[in-house]
Amino acid sequence: MKIARNWLQDYFDDPLPPAEELAELLTFHAFEIEGVEQVGDAWVIDVDVLANRGSDCLCHRGIARELATILGRAFADPLAEPLPEGASCDARIEIEAPELVNRFSIAEVRGVSVGPSPEWLRARLEALGQRSINNVVDATNYVMLSLGQPLHAFDADKPSGETKTLCVRRARAGESITTLTQDTYELSEETLLITDGSDRTPVAIAGIKGGAHAEVDANTRHLILEAANFNYVSVRKTSQRLKLATDASVRFQNQPAPGLTRYALRDVVALITKIAGGTYAGEVDWYPEPKTAPEVTVTLADVNALLGTAFTEDVVEEVLTRFTWTFARTGAGWRVTVPWERSDLRSTPDLVEEIGRIAGYGAITSAALAPTGTTVALDPAFALAERVRQALVAHGFSEILTYPLRQEGGVTLVNALGSDKRAVRDSLLPALAESLERNAYYAPLLGLSDVQLFEIGTVARGLTKDGYADERLMLALGVRLTKKRKGVNADALVAQALAHLEAHLGVVLGTPIEEQVREGVVEIDLAELLAQVPAPSHYPTPLPQEGGYTPASAYPFVLRDVAVWVPEGTAPEDVAAIIARAGGALLVRCDLFDEFTKDGRTSFAFHLVFQAQDRTLFDEEVGERMAAIERAFVAHSFEVR
């Protein structure tokens, strides 16, 4: 969220600190800062507002209130002014999908003159990366950036019918809408629309973008201004389905408070009548279930126990006072009335966190944990998993960690992260097989004749009778051969690894090993092994960490083979050294794969791997290196086969 310092200043009488200092204050008390830059005459702070504060801080008012609390300054809050009783207007509202609408408010303005915005308004919007459109649309964007409440302006003369009616309904199958940007979207029945109440023509995708049907243009004289609060899940799913993200959809996905709508209408009506003329003609507000400000109780013991501090009651009350929240003493603590727009504050730990961050993290001193006098029991499953890891690593296997969410699985998610992550896995084998296939490609780069991988992880085999995931700790291991070797197959190598595991753990896997392996992979329930091993007295000693880490190149490698006749008795290491010198920095691997002697000469054949750290290699570059290697052979009186 980009925030302009000169805009923040509107909320304070005394001058604010410079933008860099404001950014530092926010960093240590509230949010991470992505950057600070000067745009024209304005200093702009890019604030990373996380989801828990998106409901109230994706706007200048929210950030200004944070700074007022941090600095302990008076704050001119536009929401502190009581709303007047709004006169009813001629326009009407019809809500056909109340389950997706929390509140829907509209106001009418007649006699406007649409044109360019004043310079101050254009400058403020453009400093934040917004494009100025006209005075009416700019006013709605300005109020959204001020209060965090998205708004939309409709040309009230374009909807048909004598009574101007906006209807909120689900889209019909096969219905489409053309938006203000002249893009057409095919809609599904899950899409929420705002439509012309008379002929049901869509005029907006609710919470996301307006339609061209009721667009405000230079001929507009009569406005219907809309400020609503839609179901955040519906907005998010529609935005993802249509691949259409807007400033409005981002805010609705963060659940702004329904109480904002009439404040936003009040401010946008005032701004429009000031810069575009016109007369306020009343409003209509549909709000069937008004939200009330919640109350949360907290005690001094709660604060100090959760934060590890030794705050006094005076410190806690001083912080609560800086928030300007209403609170009252209740025995050992306080009953705090939380502002209705702070949807992130619903429990005592939430409140304690707020007290801690405003008091300052520096007030939380580092201290050793007091001894509890209790002994933590060893986790037998964890100890077994460590022993399995060490046994398989010693046998030449590498461990992998794969994503637990897949397209299909044992337990389906209600809110899936994506079509390919709809369920919790019910087996480790599919991901293991994919990893074997993927890593087999890189075997030449690593000089491997086969890829040996294993994973220890949790799977979900459906639900228990109590409705919880039936989780099981599993072991999967597999082998993929990258070169054919006489008498060797993947199943046999896996069986050897399982036999090694049996011997190392002193267990019996039950079903004969050779019957468990299929296509080079096998999966075992570790509960079967856990029942056979004695209770551990300690965790296994970690394996020593040897060697360093060299970043892998992100660019493709190129394979070449070379075979050469050399005098009998020549060591293959000497030939490899000649190849390495001639191959240069682009030659990253040289492996001997064939050798035989005949008529006083020995033939050596090598696999060569070329790769660059900074670019994709061209055939010409590799060809030059191969030519250099051949010249080096000739210089040593070797014969290239």
Secondary structure in CASP SS format (residue, H / E / C, confidence):
PFRMAT SS
TARGET T0000
AUTHOR 0000-0000-0000
METHOD secondary structure of the structure
MODEL  1
M C 1.00
K E 1.00
I E 1.00
A E 1.00
R H 1.00
N H 1.00
W H 1.00
L H 1.00
Q H 1.00
D H 1.00
Y H 1.00
F C 1.00
D C 1.00
D C 1.00
P C 1.00
L C 1.00
P C 1.00
P C 1.00
A H 1.00
E H 1.00
E H 1.00
L H 1.00
A H 1.00
E H 1.00
L H 1.00
L H 1.00
T H 1.00
F H 1.00
H H 1.00
A C 1.00
F C 1.00
E E 1.00
I E 1.00
E E 1.00
G E 1.00
V E 1.00
E E 1.00
Q E 1.00
V E 1.00
G C 1.00
D C 1.00
A E 1.00
W E 1.00
V E 1.00
I E 1.00
D E 1.00
V E 1.00
D E 1.00
V C 1.00
L C 1.00
A H 1.00
N H 1.00
R H 1.00
G H 1.00
S H 1.00
D H 1.00
C H 1.00
L C 1.00
C C 1.00
H H 1.00
R H 1.00
G H 1.00
I H 1.00
A H 1.00
R H 1.00
E H 1.00
L H 1.00
A H 1.00
T H 1.00
I H 1.00
L H 1.00
G C 1.00
R C 1.00
A C 1.00
F C 1.00
A C 1.00
D C 1.00
P H 1.00
L H 1.00
A H 1.00
E C 1.00
P C 1.00
L C 1.00
P C 1.00
E C 1.00
G C 1.00
A C 1.00
S E 1.00
C C 1.00
D C 1.00
A C 1.00
R E 1.00
I E 1.00
E E 1.00
I E 1.00
E C 1.00
A C 1.00
P H 1.00
E H 1.00
L H 1.00
V E 1.00
N E 1.00
R E 1.00
F E 1.00
S E 1.00
I E 1.00
A E 1.00
E E 1.00
V E 1.00
R E 1.00
G C 1.00
V C 1.00
S C 1.00
V C 1.00
G C 1.00
P C 1.00
S C 1.00
P C 1.00
E H 1.00
W H 1.00
L H 1.00
R H 1.00
A H 1.00
R H 1.00
L H 1.00
E H 1.00
A H 1.00
L C 1.00
G C 1.00
Q C 1.00
R C 1.00
S C 1.00
I C 1.00
N C 1.00
N H 1.00
V H 1.00
V H 1.00
D H 1.00
A H 1.00
T H 1.00
N H 1.00
Y H 1.00
V H 1.00
M H 1.00
L H 1.00
S H 1.00
L H 1.00
G C 1.00
Q C 1.00
P C 1.00
L C 1.00
H E 1.00
A E 1.00
F E 1.00
D E 1.00
A C 1.00
D C 1.00
K C 1.00
P C 1.00
S C 1.00
G C 1.00
E C 1.00
T C 1.00
K C 1.00
T E 1.00
L E 1.00
C E 1.00
V E 1.00
R E 1.00
R E 1.00
A C 1.00
R C 1.00
A C 1.00
G C 1.00
E C 1.00
S E 1.00
I E 1.00
T E 1.00
T E 1.00
L C 1.00
T C 1.00
Q C 1.00
D C 1.00
T E 1.00
Y E 1.00
E E 1.00
L C 1.00
S C 1.00
E C 1.00
E C 1.00
T C 1.00
L E 1.00
L E 1.00
I E 1.00
T E 1.00
D E 1.00
G C 1.00
S C 1.00
D C 1.00
R C 1.00
T C 1.00
P E 1.00
V E 1.00
A E 1.00
I E 1.00
A C 1.00
G C 1.00
I C 1.00
K E 1.00
G E 1.00
G E 1.00
A H 1.00
H H 1.00
A H 1.00
E C 1.00
V C 1.00
D C 1.00
A C 1.00
N C 1.00
T C 1.00
R C 1.00
H E 1.00
L E 1.00
I E 1.00
L E 1.00
E E 1.00
A E 1.00
A E 1.00
N E 1.00
F E 1.00
N C 1.00
Y H 1.00
V H 1.00
S H 1.00
V H 1.00
R H 1.00
K H 1.00
T H 1.00
S H 1.00
Q H 1.00
R H 1.00
L H 1.00
K C 1.00
L C 1.00
A C 1.00
T C 1.00
D H 1.00
A H 1.00
S H 1.00
V H 1.00
R H 1.00
F H 1.00
Q H 1.00
N C 1.00
Q C 1.00
P C 1.00
A C 1.00
P H 1.00
G H 1.00
L H 1.00
T H 1.00
R H 1.00
Y H 1.00
A H 1.00
L H 1.00
R H 1.00
D H 1.00
V H 1.00
V H 1.00
A H 1.00
L H 1.00
I H 1.00
T H 1.00
K H 1.00
I H 1.00
A C 1.00
G C 1.00
G C 1.00
T E 1.00
Y E 1.00
A E 1.00
G E 1.00
E E 1.00
V E 1.00
D E 1.00
W E 1.00
Y C 1.00
P C 1.00
E C 1.00
P C 1.00
K C 1.00
T C 1.00
A C 1.00
P C 1.00
E E 1.00
V E 1.00
T E 1.00
V E 1.00
T E 1.00
L H 1.00
A H 1.00
D H 1.00
V H 1.00
N H 1.00
A H 1.00
L H 1.00
L H 1.00
G C 1.00
T C 1.00
A C 1.00
F C 1.00
T C 1.00
E H 1.00
D H 1.00
V H 1.00
V H 1.00
E H 1.00
E H 1.00
V H 1.00
L H 1.00
T H 1.00
R H 1.00
F C 1.00
T C 1.00
W C 1.00
T E 1.00
F E 1.00
A E 1.00
R E 1.00
T E 1.00
G C 1.00
A C 1.00
G E 1.00
W E 1.00
R E 1.00
V E 1.00
T E 1.00
V C 1.00
P C 1.00
W C 1.00
E C 1.00
R C 1.00
S C 1.00
D C 1.00
L C 1.00
R C 1.00
S C 1.00
T H 1.00
P H 1.00
D H 1.00
L H 1.00
V H 1.00
E H 1.00
E H 1.00
I H 1.00
G H 1.00
R H 1.00
I H 1.00
A H 1.00
G C 1.00
Y H 1.00
G H 1.00
A H 1.00
I C 1.00
T C 1.00
S C 1.00
A C 1.00
A C 1.00
L C 1.00
A C 1.00
P C 1.00
T C 1.00
G C 1.00
T C 1.00
T C 1.00
V C 1.00
A C 1.00
L C 1.00
D C 1.00
P H 1.00
A H 1.00
F H 1.00
A H 1.00
L H 1.00
A H 1.00
E H 1.00
R H 1.00
V H 1.00
R H 1.00
Q H 1.00
A H 1.00
L H 1.00
V H 1.00
A H 1.00
H C 1.00
G C 1.00
F C 1.00
S E 1.00
E E 1.00
I C 1.00
L C 1.00
T C 1.00
Y C 1.00
P C 1.00
L E 1.00
R E 1.00
Q C 1.00
E C 1.00
G C 1.00
G C 1.00
V E 1.00
T E 1.00
L C 1.00
V C 1.00
N C 1.00
A C 1.00
L C 1.00
G C 1.00
S C 1.00
D C 1.00
K C 1.00
R C 1.00
A E 1.00
V E 1.00
R C 1.00
D C 1.00
S C 1.00
L C 1.00
L H 1.00
P H 1.00
A H 1.00
L H 1.00
A H 1.00
E H 1.00
S H 1.00
L H 1.00
E H 1.00
R H 1.00
N H 1.00
A H 1.00
Y C 1.00
Y C 1.00
A H 1.00
P H 1.00
L H 1.00
L H 1.00
G C 1.00
L C 1.00
S C 1.00
D E 1.00
V E 1.00
Q E 1.00
L E 1.00
F E 1.00
E E 1.00
I E 1.00
G E 1.00
T E 1.00
V E 1.00
A E 1.00
R E 1.00
G E 1.00
L E 1.00
T C 1.00
K C 1.00
D C 1.00
G C 1.00
Y C 1.00
A E 1.00
D E 1.00
E E 1.00
R E 1.00
L E 1.00
M E 1.00
L E 1.00
A E 1.00
L E 1.00
G E 1.00
V E 1.00
R E 1.00
L E 1.00
T C 1.00
K C 1.00
K C 1.00
R C 1.00
K C 1.00
G C 1.00
V C 1.00
N C 1.00
A H 1.00
D H 1.00
A H 1.00
L H 1.00
V H 1.00
A H 1.00
Q H 1.00
A H 1.00
L H 1.00
A H 1.00
H H 1.00
L H 1.00
E H 1.00
A H 1.00
H H 1.00
L H 1.00
G C 1.00
V C 1.00
V C 1.00
L C 1.00
G C 1.00
T C 1.00
P C 1.00
I H 1.00
E H 1.00
E H 1.00
Q H 1.00
V C 1.00
R E 1.00
E C 1.00
G C 1.00
V E 1.00
V E 1.00
E E 1.00
I E 1.00
D E 1.00
L H 1.00
A H 1.00
E H 1.00
L H 1.00
L H 1.00
A C 1.00
Q C 1.00
V C 1.00
P C 1.00
A C 1.00
P C 1.00
S C 1.00
H C 1.00
Y C 1.00
P C 1.00
T C 1.00
P C 1.00
L C 1.00
P C 1.00
Q C 1.00
E C 1.00
G C 1.00
G C 1.00
Y C 1.00
T C 1.00
P C 1.00
A C 1.00
S C 1.00
A C 1.00
Y C 1.00
P C 1.00
F C 1.00
V E 1.00
L E 1.00
R E 1.00
D E 1.00
V E 1.00
A E 1.00
V E 1.00
W E 1.00
V E 1.00
P E 1.00
E C 1.00
G C 1.00
T C 1.00
A C 1.00
P H 1.00
E H 1.00
D H 1.00
V H 1.00
A H 1.00
A H 1.00
I H 1.00
I H 1.00
A H 1.00
R H 1.00
A H 1.00
G H 1.00
G H 1.00
A H 1.00
L H 1.00
L E 1.00
V E 1.00
R E 1.00
C E 1.00
D E 1.00
L E 1.00
F E 1.00
D E 1.00
E E 1.00
F E 1.00
T E 1.00
K E 1.00
D C 1.00
G C 1.00
R E 1.00
T E 1.00
S E 1.00
F E 1.00
A E 1.00
F E 1.00
H E 1.00
L E 1.00
V E 1.00
F E 1.00
Q C 1.00
A C 1.00
Q C 1.00
D C 1.00
R C 1.00
T C 1.00
L C 1.00
F C 1.00
D H 1.00
E H 1.00
E H 1.00
V H 1.00
G H 1.00
E H 1.00
R H 1.00
M H 1.00
A H 1.00
A H 1.00
I H 1.00
E H 1.00
R H 1.00
A H 1.00
F H 1.00
V H 1.00
A H 1.00
H C 1.00
S C 1.00
F C 1.00
E E 1.00
V E 1.00
R C 1.00
END
